[in-house]
Structure formats: structure tokens, C-alpha cells
Amino acid sequence: MCAQSAEAPHVDAEHVGAEHVDLEPHTMTLVRSHRLSFPVVESSVPHSSITRFTALLRVFVAALCLIPSGAIAHTIQITGVSVKIENNKTQVLVLAHTPLLAGADPMVAIPQRLHLLLGGKPFVPQNAKIEPDKQLDLVTWTAEQDGTPSAVQMESPIFPDRPDDTTVLLVYRDGNMVDRATLTPANPTALAGETNWAVVQRFIVMGIRHIFTGPDHMMFVLGLILVGGTLRQLFTVVTAFTIAHSITLTLTVLGVSSMAPRFVEPIIALSIAAVGLENILRVGDYNEIRAWMAFSFGFFHGFGFAGALAEVGLPRQALAWSLGSFNVGVEIAQACIVLITVPTLAYINRRNPLFGARFVKGASAVIVLAGLIWFVERVASYHYF
């Protein structure tokens, strides 16, 4: 693709993924990437209609030209997608290696391969343009659309049929890069460049859904409130649980602490059985044991919440917003459980106290049984030795 330098540097790796780039208007410095080492390359980029992202990838390709062909285990391919949101306009740029198009017309092939959602709606290209670069064997496709989307989502790499190609997505807002993502056949989707409000909405819903679709967390909350109590007592119990799981969730997300799922999940199951058993064996209306149980076991439930967030990932540009919003969603779901369960139990106890007491004991027995079953299943599913 490009001529090899006679004094090429030593390369001790086989994979590229640029991590740090100095995006000055006229000078771009490509620094050490994941597992490929090469000298710092500086290039003067003329001020033109080509975006910074185009210039960046051109410099990157130029840097690759310094690498001897025998030093890399396989072909390095990077396809760039840049989304620039500014002045109620969204400009989309795709920079691709021409050979990957296999002779197809870039004006037709690139938009067909670009599965891009802006604000949850398919991108409708307008004013599309093509700019070929025969020297580097690249082609740049640009198009635009009116509006400022709240988020950018790609549902597929540009070349999903090429495992050796990585699609790099960069999102800019008002001239500043706010987010980035990589897509491969193994990781084919990405959500990036969300506004803070979009992040808040998404993670509140995620927190609510996590409680209502996770029977273990919902069962634990039910077990905590099943025996009833005054509003102050119930508030104390639920608050203790909230504080504890918020602490470990935050510390885990920030990388300060963590606990392996093979320990967390069985302990969560045991916590469900323990709170159900305490309902059956307890004497009197209320004691501080319930609040301390909620607080102690809440730490482990926080690790469980962190595992759920790890599966979807947190947006780097809005870490605090996403974490706080997820917690708000969890609390909304817990409040719904309390507001439905407590009045229902109070009504049952008023109409038939004996039946109400038996109902609590029976429901608690079901909670104990469910916790023990989950404990056995989870212990059996992990290899401890």
C-alpha cells in the first residue's frame, strides 16, 4: 500500500488501536498504541475542509508505512467513522481503505455499510461527497444531516466480514471530542456521544429494569419489608440497604475495590435465605437486626449491581451521571415495591390478622427456599479449586 522506509523501526507486536492523539489544528502526534510500538510521527496538516479525524487517520496510515512488512503478523486495517455535531448540523465522515470495497462505488457501498443511528433514528445522508486518496489507497466519504442527536449508535462495523479490520468511532460536539469507541466482528455495536440527559434517562431505566428483572434483588427487598413496621422503621431498613450497595457500587465502578462474581453471587443468595429465616424466627415487632442485615448484605448486592453495569459499560464522558442515575433507578424500583407491598400487607392484617401472620410466615419460607436453591445452583456453577 505504501513504500517501506529503509530505516524502519523495530516492531514487537501485532495489533493496533490508537489511544492518545494530540489533536492540534496543524500538528498531530500519534503516540504509542496498544501493542505496536513505533517512533512519534509528526505531520503538518494543511487547514482545509478535511476534518481533524481525516488528517489523524492519514497520519496514522503514514506511520504504518514506516513498519517493515515482515514485522507484522497480519494486515493492519482501521476504518474511521467521525461524527461531528455542531450548529444544529451533524456531519458524518467515513475513511476507508479502498481495496476493502472490492471495486464497488464508494458513493453507494459506504452508505450501505454504514449502520448508524442518530438519536435512535437511522442516519439519512444529505450532500454526500467522495474524496479519494490514491497515494494512500484511501477514500473519504462525507455527508450531513440537520439536527443535534442526543446519542450516536453504530450497529455494525463498516466491514463486518473482515475480522482483521477495526472500525474506530469518534464523536465530536461543538469542536471537542466527547467520546470514542471501537467496533469489531466480536464487538459489533457501540453507543457513544450521549448527552448528559440521554445518559440520565438510559441509566434510570436500566436501574429500574435491573430490580424488576432480577428476582434475587427483588426477593431480598421483599424479605426486608415483609414483616412490616412503621414508616420510619421501613425507611431506616431501606436506607441502610441503599447506602451500603451505593458504596460498593461506586467503589467498584471507580476501580477502587472489587469482588469476583463466584463469591458475590452465592453470598447474595445466602442473604435472601437469611432475611427470610429472620422473618420466621423473629420475636417482637421490630429490632435493629433488620437494619444491620440490610446494611451488611447491601455491600454484596452493590457488587452485584456493578457486575450488571460492567456488562453494558459506562460512558467515560458522563461517569458520575450514569452511576448516579442507575442508583436513582434502583431506588425508584425499590420504592415501588415498598409502596405496593406495605399497604397490601397492612390491609390483609386489618381484615384478618391471623391470616396475615400466616401469610408472612409462608412467604418468608418461600424466600428462604428460593435463596437456598440459588445458593446451591451458583456454587455448583463456579469452579473454586
N, C-alpha and C positions, 0 to 999 in steps of 0.2 A: 504494500500500500504506500510506503514511503521509503526513501533511500536510507540505508543504515550508516551511522557515523563510524568512522574508522577508530575512534577512541571511545567506544561505548562503555558505560559503567557496568560494574558487576551487579547482577540481579540475583536475589536469593529467595524469590517467591514466585507465586503463580496466580495471584488473584488481585484485582484492583478494585478499590472503592474509595474515591476521594473523600477525605473527611474535613480538611481545613483548607480554605481558599481565601486569599486576600482579594476582595472584590473592589479594588480601586478602579476608577473610570478608565485609566490608561495603562495600568500595570497590573498584571495578575500573577501571583506567585503560587505555584502548585507545590504543596509540601507533602511530606511522607504520607503515603496511604497505607491501607490495612497491612498487606503482606508483601508489597512491592516497594523496593527502595530505589530511588534514583535522585540525582542532584536536583537542587532547586532550579527551576526553569523560569526565566522571566521573559516576557514578551510585550512589546509595545503594541497596544491595540488601538487603531485609529478610531476616533469618535465618529460613528456612523449610525445608520438605522439598525445595525446588528445589535442585539441586546447583549448585556454582560454575560448572560448564560451561554450564548453562542460563542462569544470570544473565549470564555472559560474552557469549553469543551474543545475548541480548536487548539488552544494551548496544550490541553491535556493530550490530544492526539499527537501534537508535535513532540511532546515529551516522550511519548511511547516510541516515536521514531528513533530515539537515541538508544533504544534497547536492542541488542542483537537478537536475531530471530531464534537462535538456538537456546536463548536464556529463559524462554517462557515455555511452560509445559503445554499450554493450549492457547488458542487465539483469544485475545482480549477484545471484547466488544462492549461498548457503552452507548446506549441510545438515550438522548437527553430530551426531557419534556420540561418546559418552563411555562408557568402560568403567572402572568403579571396583571395585578388588579389595581387600577388607578383611574381616578377621574370618571367614575361610573362606566368604565370600559374594562373588559377582560381580554388580554392578548395571550394567545397560546402559541408556543413555539415548539417545534419538534426538530431535533437534529439527529439524523440517522446516517448510518453507513450505507452508501449507495448499493454495494453488492448484495446486501440483505434483502433488497426489494426485488431481486431476481429479474431485472429488466422491466418491471411494472412501472407505470406512470406514477411518479411521486404525488402528483396532484390528486390522483384517485386513490392510490394504495394507502397513503399515510392517514387520511381521514377515516378510511375504512378500518384501519388497525387501531385507531385512537378511540378507546372506550372510556370517555371522560364525562363525568358528571359535575356540573357546577351548581352548587346549592341544591343538590338532589335531582336536578333535571339534566337531560343529555345536552352536551355542548353542540350548538348549531353554528358551524363555521360561517363567517362572513369575511369578504375581502381577502380570500386566501391568496398567498403568494408562494412562489418557489424560488430558492436561491441555491444553485449547485456550486460546489467547490471541487473542481476536477483534480486539483493538486493533492488534496487530502482525501479524495473519494468520498465526500460527504454531501448531503443535501439538507437544506434548511427549509422547513415548511412553516409558515406563519398564518394565523387567522385571528379574528377577533369576534367579540360578541358584546352587546350592550349589557350593562348591569354589573353589580358587585356581589358575587356569590358569597354566602356565609361559610362555605366549605368547598374543598376540591377533592374529588374522589376518582381514582383510576381503578377500573375493574379488571384490567389485564395489562401485562407488559405489551409494548409495541410489537415485539416479536416473540410471542409465547411459544412458538415452535422451535426456538433456538435456545437451548439450555446454556450456551456459552455467552448469551447476551443479557445484560442487566439494564433495565430502564431506570434512570435517575430522574426523580420528580423534584423540582424546586418551585416554591410558591413565594411570590413577592406581593407585598401590599404597600402602596404608596412609596415605591422605590426601595423598600427594605425586605430582605429575605426573612420570612417568618417561619418557614417550615421546609422540611425536605424528607424524602422517602425513597426507598429503592424497591423495585419490583422484579421478581424473577419467576420462572415457572413454578418454583417451590413456594414462593410467597407472592401470589399474583395480584393482590389488591392492596390499596393504600388509601387512607383518608388523611388529608393534610390541609394546612392553612385555614383551620376553623377560626371564626371569630370567637371572642370570649363568650358571647351569648349563646352561640351554637354549641360550644363546649358545655356550658351550664345545662342547657336543655338535654343534650345527649346523655350526660352522666347522671342527672337526676332520674331520668327514665331508667337508666341502667341499674341504679341503686334500688329503685322500686322493684324492677323485674327480678333482680337477684334475690330479694327476700321472698317474693311470691312464687318464684320458680325453683327456689332452693328449699326443699321440705325440711332439711335439718335445721337451718336458721329459724324458719317459721315455727317449727316444733319447739325449739328452745324458748322462743319468746312466749309462745302459748303456755309452756310449762311454768314460766316465771309468773304469769298473771292469773293462772287458772284458779288459785285459791282465793283470789280477790284481795280486798283490803280497801283502805281509804284512798282517796285521790293522791294524797301526799305520800302514802306508802308505795303506791304503784309508781308514782313519779320518781321516787328515790331508787327503786329497783331498776326501772328502765334507764334512768340517767346513769346509774353505775355501769350498766352494760354498755351504754353509748360511749362513755368516757374511756372505758378500757379498750373497746375494739377500735376506737378512733386513734388511740396512742399507737398500738401495734401496726395498724394500717398505715399510718403516716410514716412511722419509722422504717417500715419495710419498703414503701414506695421510694423513700429518700435514700435507701441503701444502707441505713444505719444498722438494722438488725433484720434477721430472717429466721424462719424455721422450715425445715423440709416438710412437704405435704405428707410424707409417710408417718410423721409424728403428729402433725396438726389434725389431719382428718380423723384418726381414731380418737384423739382427745375430745374433739368436737362431739363425736358420737357418744362418748362417755359422759360428757356434760349434759346431754339430753337425758340420758338414763338417770343421772344423779339428781337433776332437778325434778324429774317425775317421781323418783323414790322419796325425795324430801317432802313432796306433796302428800304422799301416802302416810309417811311416818310422823309428820309434824304434829305438834301438840300446841293448841292455842291458835289465836287469830293471826298474829304477826310477830316476827322476831328479826333481828338483824342478820341472821344467817342467810336469808334470801338475797339481800342486797350484796353481801360479800360473795356469795356464789355467783351472782350476775357479774360482779366486777372481776373476779378471778378467772372465770371461764371466758369472759369477754375478750381477754387478751388473745386467746387462741382463735376465737371467731374473727378477730381482726386480721390474723394471719390468713384465715380462710378467705376473707374479703380481698386481701391483697393478691391472693392467687387468682381470683376472678379478674381483677384489673390487669394482672400480668398477661392474661390471655388476649386482651384487646389492646393493651398498650395505652400509655398516657401521652397526650400531646406535649411535646417539650416546651412549646411557647406558652402553654397555659396549664402548667402542672398544678399550681395551687387551686385554680378554678375547677379543674377536673376532679381533684381529690376532695375538695370541699363539697362540690355538687353531688358526688357519689354518696358522701356521708349524709347529705340532706335527703337524697332519695331513700336511703336506708331508713332514716328516721321517719320519713313520711309513711313508708310501708309499715313500720312498727307502730306508729300512731294509729293507722287504720285498723291493725289487728287489735289494739287495745280498745279503740272506740267501738268496735263491733262485739268483741268478746265480753268485756266487763259489763255493759248494760244487759246483754243476753243472760249472763250468769246471775246477775242481780235480780232479773225478772223471774228466773226459774226458782231462785231461793225464796223470793217473796211468795210465790204461788205454792211451792211445795218444798220446804227446807230439807226434808228427809231425802227426797229425790235429788235435790241439788247437791247434797253431800255425797250421795252415791255416784252421781254423775261425775263429780270432780275426782273421786277415787278411781272410777272406771277409766276416765280419760287419762288420768295420770299413769295407770297401769299400761295403757296403750303406748304412751310416750316412753315409758321405761322399756317396753318390749321393742319399740322401733329403734331406740338408742342402742340397745344391746345387739340387735340384728345388724345395724350399720357398723357397729364396732367390729363384730366378727368378720363381716364382709371386707371391711377396709384393712384389717390386719392381714387377712388372707390374700389380699390383692397386692401387698407390698412384700418385697424380699428384704428382710432385716439383716440377714447374715450371708 
